């Protein structure tokens, strides 16, 4: 599945301990926009939780946990 640049950036932040509000502040968007990114990725990747997003990012080399 191909992710656009903004989706990848959001996904990288999801893999941190930042809250969705803090992620919104970091990427200069509203919390509603962050919710939209999250929900869009849930649908696009057939996932249901933030943990699922983190696991996807790790499996596909978007982030790495050492």
mmCIF file as Biopython writes it, N, C-alpha, C and O atoms, coordinates in Angstrom:
data_model
#
loop_
_atom_site.group_PDB
_atom_site.id
_atom_site.type_symbol
_atom_site.label_atom_id
_atom_site.label_alt_id
_atom_site.label_comp_id
_atom_site.label_asym_id
_atom_site.label_entity_id
_atom_site.label_seq_id
_atom_site.pdbx_PDB_ins_code
_atom_site.Cartn_x
_atom_site.Cartn_y
_atom_site.Cartn_z
_atom_site.occupancy
_atom_site.B_iso_or_equiv
_atom_site.auth_seq_id
_atom_site.auth_asym_id
_atom_site.pdbx_PDB_model_num
ATOM 1   N N  . UNK A ? 1  ? 0.853  -1.182 0.000  1.0 0.0 1  A 1 
ATOM 2   C CA . UNK A ? 1  ? 0.000  0.000  0.000  1.0 0.0 1  A 1 
ATOM 3   C C  . UNK A ? 1  ? 0.894  1.240  0.000  1.0 0.0 1  A 1 
ATOM 4   O O  . UNK A ? 1  ? 1.803  1.354  0.823  1.0 0.0 1  A 1 
ATOM 5   N N  . UNK A ? 2  ? 0.640  2.149  -0.907 1.0 0.0 2  A 1 
ATOM 6   C CA . UNK A ? 2  ? 1.432  3.365  -1.042 1.0 0.0 2  A 1 
ATOM 7   C C  . UNK A ? 2  ? 0.863  4.471  -0.154 1.0 0.0 2  A 1 
ATOM 8   O O  . UNK A ? 2  ? -0.317 4.805  -0.258 1.0 0.0 2  A 1 
ATOM 9   N N  . UNK A ? 3  ? 1.687  5.030  0.706  1.0 0.0 3  A 1 
ATOM 10  C CA . UNK A ? 3  ? 1.285  6.139  1.560  1.0 0.0 3  A 1 
ATOM 11  C C  . UNK A ? 3  ? 1.875  7.431  1.022  1.0 0.0 3  A 1 
ATOM 12  O O  . UNK A ? 3  ? 2.997  7.453  0.517  1.0 0.0 3  A 1 
ATOM 13  N N  . UNK A ? 4  ? 1.100  8.519  1.137  1.0 0.0 4  A 1 
ATOM 14  C CA . UNK A ? 4  ? 1.651  9.803  0.704  1.0 0.0 4  A 1 
ATOM 15  C C  . UNK A ? 4  ? 2.552  10.365 1.804  1.0 0.0 4  A 1 
ATOM 16  O O  . UNK A ? 4  ? 2.613  9.821  2.907  1.0 0.0 4  A 1 
ATOM 17  N N  . UNK A ? 5  ? 3.236  11.434 1.500  1.0 0.0 5  A 1 
ATOM 18  C CA . UNK A ? 5  ? 4.223  12.006 2.419  1.0 0.0 5  A 1 
ATOM 19  C C  . UNK A ? 5  ? 3.602  12.402 3.766  1.0 0.0 5  A 1 
ATOM 20  O O  . UNK A ? 5  ? 4.193  12.156 4.817  1.0 0.0 5  A 1 
ATOM 21  N N  . UNK A ? 6  ? 2.435  13.003 3.733  1.0 0.0 6  A 1 
ATOM 22  C CA . UNK A ? 6  ? 1.771  13.446 4.966  1.0 0.0 6  A 1 
ATOM 23  C C  . UNK A ? 6  ? 1.344  12.249 5.813  1.0 0.0 6  A 1 
ATOM 24  O O  . UNK A ? 6  ? 1.466  12.286 7.038  1.0 0.0 6  A 1 
ATOM 25  N N  . UNK A ? 7  ? 0.844  11.188 5.177  1.0 0.0 7  A 1 
ATOM 26  C CA . UNK A ? 7  ? 0.468  9.977  5.896  1.0 0.0 7  A 1 
ATOM 27  C C  . UNK A ? 7  ? 1.683  9.345  6.578  1.0 0.0 7  A 1 
ATOM 28  O O  . UNK A ? 7  ? 1.599  8.899  7.722  1.0 0.0 7  A 1 
ATOM 29  N N  . UNK A ? 8  ? 2.800  9.310  5.872  1.0 0.0 8  A 1 
ATOM 30  C CA . UNK A ? 8  ? 4.029  8.749  6.456  1.0 0.0 8  A 1 
ATOM 31  C C  . UNK A ? 8  ? 4.495  9.595  7.639  1.0 0.0 8  A 1 
ATOM 32  O O  . UNK A ? 8  ? 4.881  9.058  8.677  1.0 0.0 8  A 1 
ATOM 33  N N  . UNK A ? 9  ? 4.459  10.916 7.482  1.0 0.0 9  A 1 
ATOM 34  C CA . UNK A ? 9  ? 4.868  11.806 8.569  1.0 0.0 9  A 1 
ATOM 35  C C  . UNK A ? 9  ? 3.972  11.582 9.791  1.0 0.0 9  A 1 
ATOM 36  O O  . UNK A ? 9  ? 4.460  11.454 10.913 1.0 0.0 9  A 1 
ATOM 37  N N  . UNK A ? 10 ? 2.669  11.537 9.559  1.0 0.0 10 A 1 
ATOM 38  C CA . UNK A ? 10 ? 1.733  11.295 10.657 1.0 0.0 10 A 1 
ATOM 39  C C  . UNK A ? 10 ? 2.009  9.952  11.318 1.0 0.0 10 A 1 
ATOM 40  O O  . UNK A ? 10 ? 2.019  9.847  12.544 1.0 0.0 10 A 1 
ATOM 41  N N  . UNK A ? 11 ? 2.234  8.933  10.506 1.0 0.0 11 A 1 
ATOM 42  C CA . UNK A ? 11 ? 2.482  7.592  11.023 1.0 0.0 11 A 1 
ATOM 43  C C  . UNK A ? 11 ? 3.751  7.553  11.875 1.0 0.0 11 A 1 
ATOM 44  O O  . UNK A ? 11 ? 3.790  6.848  12.883 1.0 0.0 11 A 1 
ATOM 45  N N  . UNK A ? 12 ? 4.769  8.284  11.495 1.0 0.0 12 A 1 
ATOM 46  C CA . UNK A ? 12 ? 5.994  8.354  12.299 1.0 0.0 12 A 1 
ATOM 47  C C  . UNK A ? 12 ? 5.700  8.947  13.678 1.0 0.0 12 A 1 
ATOM 48  O O  . UNK A ? 12 ? 6.210  8.459  14.686 1.0 0.0 12 A 1 
ATOM 49  N N  . UNK A ? 13 ? 4.877  9.999  13.721 1.0 0.0 13 A 1 
ATOM 50  C CA . UNK A ? 13 ? 4.522  10.601 15.007 1.0 0.0 13 A 1 
ATOM 51  C C  . UNK A ? 13 ? 3.636  9.682  15.835 1.0 0.0 13 A 1 
ATOM 52  O O  . UNK A ? 13 ? 3.740  9.662  17.062 1.0 0.0 13 A 1 
ATOM 53  N N  . UNK A ? 14 ? 2.768  8.923  15.181 1.0 0.0 14 A 1 
ATOM 54  C CA . UNK A ? 14 ? 1.904  7.982  15.892 1.0 0.0 14 A 1 
ATOM 55  C C  . UNK A ? 14 ? 2.745  6.978  16.677 1.0 0.0 14 A 1 
ATOM 56  O O  . UNK A ? 14 ? 2.316  6.481  17.718 1.0 0.0 14 A 1 
ATOM 57  N N  . UNK A ? 15 ? 3.923  6.687  16.182 1.0 0.0 15 A 1 
ATOM 58  C CA . UNK A ? 15 ? 4.805  5.695  16.810 1.0 0.0 15 A 1 
ATOM 59  C C  . UNK A ? 15 ? 5.599  6.258  17.977 1.0 0.0 15 A 1 
ATOM 60  O O  . UNK A ? 15 ? 6.482  5.585  18.509 1.0 0.0 15 A 1 
ATOM 61  N N  . UNK A ? 16 ? 5.298  7.465  18.373 1.0 0.0 16 A 1 
ATOM 62  C CA . UNK A ? 16 ? 5.936  8.075  19.536 1.0 0.0 16 A 1 
ATOM 63  C C  . UNK A ? 16 ? 4.927  8.093  20.681 1.0 0.0 16 A 1 
ATOM 64  O O  . UNK A ? 16 ? 3.805  7.608  20.541 1.0 0.0 16 A 1 
ATOM 65  N N  . UNK A ? 17 ? 5.332  8.644  21.788 1.0 0.0 17 A 1 
ATOM 66  C CA . UNK A ? 17 ? 4.421  8.752  22.927 1.0 0.0 17 A 1 
ATOM 67  C C  . UNK A ? 17 ? 3.612  10.051 22.902 1.0 0.0 17 A 1 
ATOM 68  O O  . UNK A ? 17 ? 2.956  10.389 23.888 1.0 0.0 17 A 1 
ATOM 69  N N  . UNK A ? 18 ? 3.655  10.771 21.796 1.0 0.0 18 A 1 
ATOM 70  C CA . UNK A ? 18 ? 2.881  12.008 21.689 1.0 0.0 18 A 1 
ATOM 71  C C  . UNK A ? 18 ? 1.392  11.707 21.629 1.0 0.0 18 A 1 
ATOM 72  O O  . UNK A ? 18 ? 0.971  10.701 21.057 1.0 0.0 18 A 1 
ATOM 73  N N  . UNK A ? 19 ? 0.601  12.590 22.225 1.0 0.0 19 A 1 
ATOM 74  C CA . UNK A ? 19 ? -0.856 12.487 22.100 1.0 0.0 19 A 1 
ATOM 75  C C  . UNK A ? 19 ? -1.247 13.007 20.716 1.0 0.0 19 A 1 
ATOM 76  O O  . UNK A ? 19 ? -0.441 13.623 20.018 1.0 0.0 19 A 1 
ATOM 77  N N  . UNK A ? 20 ? -2.487 12.748 20.339 1.0 0.0 20 A 1 
ATOM 78  C CA . UNK A ? 20 ? -2.947 13.265 19.046 1.0 0.0 20 A 1 
ATOM 79  C C  . UNK A ? 20 ? -2.929 14.792 19.045 1.0 0.0 20 A 1 
ATOM 80  O O  . UNK A ? 20 ? -2.661 15.392 18.004 1.0 0.0 20 A 1 
ATOM 81  N N  . UNK A ? 21 ? -3.202 15.427 20.160 1.0 0.0 21 A 1 
ATOM 82  C CA . UNK A ? 21 ? -3.132 16.892 20.265 1.0 0.0 21 A 1 
ATOM 83  C C  . UNK A ? 21 ? -1.699 17.364 20.036 1.0 0.0 21 A 1 
ATOM 84  O O  . UNK A ? 21 ? -1.473 18.339 19.319 1.0 0.0 21 A 1 
ATOM 85  N N  . UNK A ? 22 ? -0.741 16.683 20.636 1.0 0.0 22 A 1 
ATOM 86  C CA . UNK A ? 22 ? 0.666  17.059 20.462 1.0 0.0 22 A 1 
ATOM 87  C C  . UNK A ? 22 ? 1.113  16.828 19.012 1.0 0.0 22 A 1 
ATOM 88  O O  . UNK A ? 22 ? 1.884  17.616 18.465 1.0 0.0 22 A 1 
ATOM 89  N N  . UNK A ? 23 ? 0.636  15.766 18.406 1.0 0.0 23 A 1 
ATOM 90  C CA . UNK A ? 23 ? 0.955  15.519 16.992 1.0 0.0 23 A 1 
ATOM 91  C C  . UNK A ? 23 ? 0.386  16.651 16.138 1.0 0.0 23 A 1 
ATOM 92  O O  . UNK A ? 23 ? 1.058  17.154 15.237 1.0 0.0 23 A 1 
ATOM 93  N N  . UNK A ? 24 ? -0.837 17.044 16.419 1.0 0.0 24 A 1 
ATOM 94  C CA . UNK A ? 24 ? -1.465 18.142 15.668 1.0 0.0 24 A 1 
ATOM 95  C C  . UNK A ? 24 ? -0.619 19.412 15.772 1.0 0.0 24 A 1 
ATOM 96  O O  . UNK A ? 24 ? -0.399 20.100 14.775 1.0 0.0 24 A 1 
ATOM 97  N N  . UNK A ? 25 ? -0.151 19.714 16.972 1.0 0.0 25 A 1 
ATOM 98  C CA . UNK A ? 25 ? 0.692  20.900 17.173 1.0 0.0 25 A 1 
ATOM 99  C C  . UNK A ? 25 ? 2.004  20.784 16.387 1.0 0.0 25 A 1 
ATOM 100 O O  . UNK A ? 25 ? 2.455  21.757 15.784 1.0 0.0 25 A 1 
ATOM 101 N N  . UNK A ? 26 ? 2.611  19.600 16.396 1.0 0.0 26 A 1 
ATOM 102 C CA . UNK A ? 26 ? 3.889  19.389 15.695 1.0 0.0 26 A 1 
ATOM 103 C C  . UNK A ? 26 ? 3.760  19.605 14.191 1.0 0.0 26 A 1 
ATOM 104 O O  . UNK A ? 26 ? 4.648  20.185 13.565 1.0 0.0 26 A 1 
ATOM 105 N N  . UNK A ? 27 ? 2.645  19.135 13.608 1.0 0.0 27 A 1 
ATOM 106 C CA . UNK A ? 27 ? 2.509  19.233 12.149 1.0 0.0 27 A 1 
ATOM 107 C C  . UNK A ? 27 ? 1.605  20.392 11.724 1.0 0.0 27 A 1 
ATOM 108 O O  . UNK A ? 27 ? 1.216  20.509 10.562 1.0 0.0 27 A 1 
ATOM 109 N N  . UNK A ? 28 ? 1.284  21.246 12.703 1.0 0.0 28 A 1 
ATOM 110 C CA . UNK A ? 28 ? 0.551  22.496 12.456 1.0 0.0 28 A 1 
ATOM 111 C C  . UNK A ? 28 ? -0.807 22.281 11.789 1.0 0.0 28 A 1 
ATOM 112 O O  . UNK A ? 28 ? -1.145 22.939 10.805 1.0 0.0 28 A 1 
ATOM 113 N N  . UNK A ? 29 ? -1.572 21.353 12.345 1.0 0.0 29 A 1 
ATOM 114 C CA . UNK A ? 29 ? -2.949 21.125 11.888 1.0 0.0 29 A 1 
ATOM 115 C C  . UNK A ? 29 ? -3.832 21.014 13.122 1.0 0.0 29 A 1 
ATOM 116 O O  . UNK A ? 29 ? -3.338 20.967 14.249 1.0 0.0 29 A 1 
ATOM 117 N N  . UNK A ? 30 ? -5.136 20.972 12.902 1.0 0.0 30 A 1 
ATOM 118 C CA . UNK A ? 30 ? -6.064 20.826 14.021 1.0 0.0 30 A 1 
ATOM 119 C C  . UNK A ? 30 ? -6.142 19.366 14.458 1.0 0.0 30 A 1 
ATOM 120 O O  . UNK A ? 30 ? -5.743 18.460 13.726 1.0 0.0 30 A 1 
ATOM 121 N N  . UNK A ? 31 ? -6.656 19.160 15.651 1.0 0.0 31 A 1 
ATOM 122 C CA . UNK A ? 31 ? -6.854 17.806 16.161 1.0 0.0 31 A 1 
ATOM 123 C C  . UNK A ? 31 ? -7.852 17.069 15.266 1.0 0.0 31 A 1 
ATOM 124 O O  . UNK A ? 31 ? -7.719 15.863 15.060 1.0 0.0 31 A 1 
ATOM 125 N N  . UNK A ? 32 ? -8.838 17.771 14.738 1.0 0.0 32 A 1 
ATOM 126 C CA . UNK A ? 32 ? -9.806 17.140 13.823 1.0 0.0 32 A 1 
ATOM 127 C C  . UNK A ? 32 ? -9.119 16.634 12.564 1.0 0.0 32 A 1 
ATOM 128 O O  . UNK A ? 32 ? -9.485 15.581 12.041 1.0 0.0 32 A 1 
ATOM 129 N N  . UNK A ? 33 ? -8.139 17.363 12.074 1.0 0.0 33 A 1 
ATOM 130 C CA . UNK A ? 33 ? -7.391 16.913 10.894 1.0 0.0 33 A 1 
ATOM 131 C C  . UNK A ? 33 ? -6.589 15.666 11.238 1.0 0.0 33 A 1 
ATOM 132 O O  . UNK A ? 33 ? -6.522 14.733 10.437 1.0 0.0 33 A 1 
ATOM 133 N N  . UNK A ? 34 ? -5.981 15.638 12.415 1.0 0.0 34 A 1 
ATOM 134 C CA . UNK A ? 34 ? -5.250 14.456 12.865 1.0 0.0 34 A 1 
ATOM 135 C C  . UNK A ? 34 ? -6.203 13.265 12.965 1.0 0.0 34 A 1 
ATOM 136 O O  . UNK A ? 34 ? -5.862 12.154 12.558 1.0 0.0 34 A 1 
ATOM 137 N N  . UNK A ? 35 ? -7.400 13.501 13.509 1.0 0.0 35 A 1 
ATOM 138 C CA . UNK A ? 35 ? -8.401 12.431 13.579 1.0 0.0 35 A 1 
ATOM 139 C C  . UNK A ? 35 ? -8.741 11.917 12.184 1.0 0.0 35 A 1 
ATOM 140 O O  . UNK A ? 35 ? -8.942 10.720 11.983 1.0 0.0 35 A 1 
ATOM 141 N N  . UNK A ? 36 ? -8.803 12.825 11.239 1.0 0.0 36 A 1 
ATOM 142 C CA . UNK A ? 36 ? -9.094 12.451 9.854  1.0 0.0 36 A 1 
ATOM 143 C C  . UNK A ? 36 ? -7.956 11.621 9.258  1.0 0.0 36 A 1 
ATOM 144 O O  . UNK A ? 36 ? -8.203 10.628 8.576  1.0 0.0 36 A 1 
ATOM 145 N N  . UNK A ? 37 ? -6.718 12.024 9.514  1.0 0.0 37 A 1 
ATOM 146 C CA . UNK A ? 37 ? -5.559 11.234 9.052  1.0 0.0 37 A 1 
ATOM 147 C C  . UNK A ? 37 ? -5.612 9.824  9.642  1.0 0.0 37 A 1 
ATOM 148 O O  . UNK A ? 37 ? -5.442 8.831  8.935  1.0 0.0 37 A 1 
ATOM 149 N N  . UNK A ? 38 ? -5.853 9.761  10.959 1.0 0.0 38 A 1 
ATOM 150 C CA . UNK A ? 38 ? -5.918 8.474  11.650 1.0 0.0 38 A 1 
ATOM 151 C C  . UNK A ? 38 ? -7.021 7.588  11.070 1.0 0.0 38 A 1 
ATOM 152 O O  . UNK A ? 38 ? -6.785 6.425  10.745 1.0 0.0 38 A 1 
ATOM 153 N N  . UNK A ? 39 ? -8.211 8.141  10.946 1.0 0.0 39 A 1 
ATOM 154 C CA . UNK A ? 39 ? -9.335 7.356  10.438 1.0 0.0 39 A 1 
ATOM 155 C C  . UNK A ? 39 ? -9.110 6.926  8.995  1.0 0.0 39 A 1 
ATOM 156 O O  . UNK A ? 39 ? -9.491 5.825  8.600  1.0 0.0 39 A 1 
ATOM 157 N N  . UNK A ? 40 ? -8.483 7.812  8.204  1.0 0.0 40 A 1 
ATOM 158 C CA . UNK A ? 40 ? -8.171 7.467  6.818  1.0 0.0 40 A 1 
ATOM 159 C C  . UNK A ? 40 ? -7.185 6.317  6.731  1.0 0.0 40 A 1 
ATOM 160 O O  . UNK A ? 40 ? -7.333 5.423  5.898  1.0 0.0 40 A 1 
ATOM 161 N N  . UNK A ? 41 ? -6.179 6.341  7.594  1.0 0.0 41 A 1 
ATOM 162 C CA . UNK A ? 41 ? -5.204 5.241  7.608  1.0 0.0 41 A 1 
ATOM 163 C C  . UNK A ? 41 ? -5.831 3.946  8.123  1.0 0.0 41 A 1 
ATOM 164 O O  . UNK A ? 41 ? -5.529 2.866  7.615  1.0 0.0 41 A 1 
ATOM 165 N N  . UNK A ? 42 ? -6.702 4.052  9.128  1.0 0.0 42 A 1 
ATOM 166 C CA . UNK A ? 42 ? -7.400 2.861  9.603  1.0 0.0 42 A 1 
ATOM 167 C C  . UNK A ? 42 ? -8.119 2.187  8.436  1.0 0.0 42 A 1 
ATOM 168 O O  . UNK A ? 42 ? -8.027 0.974  8.248  1.0 0.0 42 A 1 
ATOM 169 N N  . UNK A ? 43 ? -8.827 2.985  7.668  1.0 0.0 43 A 1 
ATOM 170 C CA . UNK A ? 43 ? -9.602 2.450  6.543  1.0 0.0 43 A 1 
ATOM 171 C C  . UNK A ? 43 ? -8.683 1.942  5.431  1.0 0.0 43 A 1 
ATOM 172 O O  . UNK A ? 43 ? -8.855 0.828  4.935  1.0 0.0 43 A 1 
ATOM 173 N N  . UNK A ? 44 ? -7.714 2.760  5.046  1.0 0.0 44 A 1 
ATOM 174 C CA . UNK A ? 44 ? -6.808 2.427  3.948  1.0 0.0 44 A 1 
ATOM 175 C C  . UNK A ? 44 ? -6.016 1.149  4.229  1.0 0.0 44 A 1 
ATOM 176 O O  . UNK A ? 44 ? -5.778 0.346  3.328  1.0 0.0 44 A 1 
ATOM 177 N N  . UNK A ? 45 ? -5.610 0.972  5.492  1.0 0.0 45 A 1 
ATOM 178 C CA . UNK A ? 45 ? -4.750 -0.156 5.854  1.0 0.0 45 A 1 
ATOM 179 C C  . UNK A ? 45 ? -5.517 -1.299 6.530  1.0 0.0 45 A 1 
ATOM 180 O O  . UNK A ? 45 ? -4.925 -2.297 6.940  1.0 0.0 45 A 1 
ATOM 181 N N  . UNK A ? 46 ? -6.829 -1.141 6.639  1.0 0.0 46 A 1 
ATOM 182 C CA . UNK A ? 46 ? -7.687 -2.143 7.302  1.0 0.0 46 A 1 
ATOM 183 C C  . UNK A ? 46 ? -7.218 -2.427 8.728  1.0 0.0 46 A 1 
ATOM 184 O O  . UNK A ? 46 ? -7.051 -3.580 9.125  1.0 0.0 46 A 1 
ATOM 185 N N  . UNK A ? 47 ? -7.011 -1.355 9.487  1.0 0.0 47 A 1 
ATOM 186 C CA . UNK A ? 47 ? -6.579 -1.455 10.874 1.0 0.0 47 A 1 
ATOM 187 C C  . UNK A ? 47 ? -7.632 -0.837 11.779 1.0 0.0 47 A 1 
ATOM 188 O O  . UNK A ? 47 ? -8.521 -0.121 11.316 1.0 0.0 47 A 1 
ATOM 189 N N  . UNK A ? 48 ? -7.524 -1.121 13.081 1.0 0.0 48 A 1 
ATOM 190 C CA . UNK A ? 48 ? -8.541 -0.637 14.014 1.0 0.0 48 A 1 
ATOM 191 C C  . UNK A ? 48 ? -7.999 0.208  15.163 1.0 0.0 48 A 1 
ATOM 192 O O  . UNK A ? 48 ? -8.756 0.941  15.798 1.0 0.0 48 A 1 
ATOM 193 N N  . UNK A ? 49 ? -6.697 0.115  15.437 1.0 0.0 49 A 1 
ATOM 194 C CA . UNK A ? 49 ? -6.159 0.791  16.620 1.0 0.0 49 A 1 
ATOM 195 C C  . UNK A ? 49 ? -4.825 1.475  16.317 1.0 0.0 49 A 1 
ATOM 196 O O  . UNK A ? 49 ? -4.200 1.238  15.284 1.0 0.0 49 A 1 
ATOM 197 N N  . UNK A ? 50 ? -4.413 2.329  17.254 1.0 0.0 50 A 1 
ATOM 198 C CA . UNK A ? 50 ? -3.107 2.981  17.141 1.0 0.0 50 A 1 
ATOM 199 C C  . UNK A ? 50 ? -1.999 1.936  17.195 1.0 0.0 50 A 1 
ATOM 200 O O  . UNK A ? 50 ? -0.993 2.060  16.497 1.0 0.0 50 A 1 
ATOM 201 N N  . UNK A ? 51 ? -2.177 0.923  18.008 1.0 0.0 51 A 1 
ATOM 202 C CA . UNK A ? 51 ? -1.187 -0.157 18.080 1.0 0.0 51 A 1 
ATOM 203 C C  . UNK A ? 51 ? -1.038 -0.817 16.700 1.0 0.0 51 A 1 
ATOM 204 O O  . UNK A ? 51 ? 0.072  -1.138 16.276 1.0 0.0 51 A 1 
ATOM 205 N N  . UNK A ? 52 ? -2.154 -1.011 16.015 1.0 0.0 52 A 1 
ATOM 206 C CA . UNK A ? 52 ? -2.102 -1.574 14.669 1.0 0.0 52 A 1 
ATOM 207 C C  . UNK A ? 52 ? -1.303 -0.690 13.725 1.0 0.0 52 A 1 
ATOM 208 O O  . UNK A ? 52 ? -0.545 -1.192 12.895 1.0 0.0 52 A 1 
ATOM 209 N N  . UNK A ? 53 ? -1.468 0.626  13.845 1.0 0.0 53 A 1 
ATOM 210 C CA . UNK A ? 53 ? -0.698 1.556  13.014 1.0 0.0 53 A 1 
ATOM 211 C C  . UNK A ? 53 ? 0.796  1.435  13.314 1.0 0.0 53 A 1 
ATOM 212 O O  . UNK A ? 53 ? 1.620  1.438  12.399 1.0 0.0 53 A 1 
ATOM 213 N N  . UNK A ? 54 ? 1.139  1.330  14.586 1.0 0.0 54 A 1 
ATOM 214 C CA . UNK A ? 54 ? 2.543  1.202  14.984 1.0 0.0 54 A 1 
ATOM 215 C C  . UNK A ? 54 ? 3.129  -0.101 14.434 1.0 0.0 54 A 1 
ATOM 216 O O  . UNK A ? 54 ? 4.242  -0.116 13.909 1.0 0.0 54 A 1 
ATOM 217 N N  . UNK A ? 55 ? 2.379  -1.179 14.557 1.0 0.0 55 A 1 
ATOM 218 C CA . UNK A ? 55 ? 2.855  -2.465 14.041 1.0 0.0 55 A 1 
ATOM 219 C C  . UNK A ? 55 ? 3.042  -2.409 12.526 1.0 0.0 55 A 1 
ATOM 220 O O  . UNK A ? 55 ? 4.020  -2.946 12.005 1.0 0.0 55 A 1 
ATOM 221 N N  . UNK A ? 56 ? 2.123  -1.770 11.821 1.0 0.0 56 A 1 
ATOM 222 C CA . UNK A ? 56 ? 2.234  -1.612 10.369 1.0 0.0 56 A 1 
ATOM 223 C C  . UNK A ? 56 ? 3.509  -0.826 10.036 1.0 0.0 56 A 1 
ATOM 224 O O  . UNK A ? 56 ? 4.283  -1.230 9.168  1.0 0.0 56 A 1 
ATOM 225 N N  . UNK A ? 57 ? 3.720  0.294  10.729 1.0 0.0 57 A 1 
ATOM 226 C CA . UNK A ? 57 ? 4.892  1.138  10.470 1.0 0.0 57 A 1 
ATOM 227 C C  . UNK A ? 57 ? 6.184  0.364  10.699 1.0 0.0 57 A 1 
ATOM 228 O O  . UNK A ? 57 ? 7.136  0.509  9.933  1.0 0.0 57 A 1 
ATOM 229 N N  . UNK A ? 58 ? 6.224  -0.440 11.727 1.0 0.0 58 A 1 
ATOM 230 C CA . UNK A ? 58 ? 7.413  -1.234 12.019 1.0 0.0 58 A 1 
ATOM 231 C C  . UNK A ? 58 ? 7.634  -2.304 10.946 1.0 0.0 58 A 1 
ATOM 232 O O  . UNK A ? 58 ? 8.748  -2.457 10.446 1.0 0.0 58 A 1 
ATOM 233 N N  . UNK A ? 59 ? 6.596  -3.032 10.598 1.0 0.0 59 A 1 
ATOM 234 C CA . UNK A ? 59 ? 6.703  -4.100 9.597  1.0 0.0 59 A 1 
ATOM 235 C C  . UNK A ? 59 ? 7.137  -3.580 8.229  1.0 0.0 59 A 1 
ATOM 236 O O  . UNK A ? 59 ? 7.829  -4.276 7.486  1.0 0.0 59 A 1 
ATOM 237 N N  . UNK A ? 60 ? 6.725  -2.345 7.899  1.0 0.0 60 A 1 
ATOM 238 C CA . UNK A ? 60 ? 7.014  -1.807 6.575  1.0 0.0 60 A 1 
ATOM 239 C C  . UNK A ? 60 ? 8.192  -0.833 6.553  1.0 0.0 60 A 1 
ATOM 240 O O  . UNK A ? 60 ? 8.383  -0.099 5.583  1.0 0.0 60 A 1 
ATOM 241 N N  . UNK A ? 61 ? 8.981  -0.834 7.632  1.0 0.0 61 A 1 
ATOM 242 C CA . UNK A ? 61 ? 10.208 -0.042 7.653  1.0 0.0 61 A 1 
ATOM 243 C C  . UNK A ? 61 ? 10.028 1.456  7.751  1.0 0.0 61 A 1 
ATOM 244 O O  . UNK A ? 61 ? 10.961 2.209  7.472  1.0 0.0 61 A 1 
ATOM 245 N N  . UNK A ? 62 ? 8.847  1.902  8.141  1.0 0.0 62 A 1 
ATOM 246 C CA . UNK A ? 62 ? 8.615  3.346  8.304  1.0 0.0 62 A 1 
ATOM 247 C C  . UNK A ? 62 ? 9.288  3.826  9.578  1.0 0.0 62 A 1 
ATOM 248 O O  . UNK A ? 62 ? 9.826  4.932  9.632  1.0 0.0 62 A 1 
ATOM 249 N N  . UNK A ? 63 ? 9.251  2.985  10.599 1.0 0.0 63 A 1 
ATOM 250 C CA . UNK A ? 63 ? 9.975  3.228  11.848 1.0 0.0 63 A 1 
ATOM 251 C C  . UNK A ? 63 ? 10.677 1.941  12.229 1.0 0.0 63 A 1 
ATOM 252 O O  . UNK A ? 63 ? 10.341 0.860  11.747 1.0 0.0 63 A 1 
ATOM 253 N N  . UNK A ? 64 ? 11.647 2.080  13.093 1.0 0.0 64 A 1 
ATOM 254 C CA . UNK A ? 64 ? 12.394 0.904  13.555 1.0 0.0 64 A 1 
ATOM 255 C C  . UNK A ? 64 ? 12.560 1.006  15.057 1.0 0.0 64 A 1 
ATOM 256 O O  . UNK A ? 64 ? 12.923 2.059  15.580 1.0 0.0 64 A 1 
ATOM 257 N N  . UNK A ? 65 ? 12.293 -0.086 15.747 1.0 0.0 65 A 1 
ATOM 258 C CA . UNK A ? 65 ? 12.462 -0.108 17.192 1.0 0.0 65 A 1 
ATOM 259 C C  . UNK A ? 65 ? 13.662 -0.978 17.509 1.0 0.0 65 A 1 
ATOM 260 O O  . UNK A ? 65 ? 13.684 -2.168 17.193 1.0 0.0 65 A 1 
ATOM 261 N N  . UNK A ? 66 ? 14.663 -0.371 18.138 1.0 0.0 66 A 1 
ATOM 262 C CA . UNK A ? 66 ? 15.886 -1.118 18.462 1.0 0.0 66 A 1 
ATOM 263 C C  . UNK A ? 66 ? 15.957 -1.428 19.927 1.0 0.0 66 A 1 
ATOM 264 O O  . UNK A ? 66 ? 16.917 -2.051 20.381 1.0 0.0 66 A 1 
#
